[in-house]
Amino acid sequence: MDKLIYGMARVKFDGVEIGWFDEQGLTPAGSAPTQVDVYAAQVKDGPVATITSNPGKKAFTGNLIDLSPENLVKVIGGTKDDKGNWEPPEQWEKTGIMDIICDSGQTIRLFNAKVTGNDFSGGVNSQGVLALALNVEALKDENGKRLKIFAKGIDPETGNPAVNPEG
């Protein structure tokens, strides 16, 4: 099982642990690159070149079920007043570093995650809970980094073995 990455233990966004997702966790939702073949009249047996017309994107989707005002402010912004009410921002999106800490021990770091609240999902009923459907795009950061999968026991902040504060 050392070769497998599985289970979502925790998610940190912008340096802070965020609340629960539904049992589906985060699901890949990117798109594959698209390419265009270039043909020449003189070459009859296939293209002479292939050009990438769209590089595709790396993304995830997931349903956030921790809709506490504190968690919503952490994930997509907005404000929480002194009575515990949440008011959403004009745009339901926020960017920052996202770490997906896996049960298998690896950490998937998105260096510039753009988190967008698409719409509500689930429902207000007896069959489930209301959730916020999120789209998480892995954009490049100022150094050109998009994502990195850190091995078991490696701290994404330092790139070194994690220090166990409990000894």
Buried (B, 14 or more C-beta within 10 A) or exposed (E): EEEEBEEBEBBBBBEEEBBBBBEEBBEEBEEEEEBEEEEEEEEEEEEEEEEEEEEEBBBBBBBBBBBEBBBBBBBBBBEBEEEEEBEBBEEBBBBBBBBBBBEBBBBBBBBBBBBBBEEEBBEEEEEEBEBBBBBBBBBEBEEEEBBEEBEEEBEBEEEEEBEEEEE
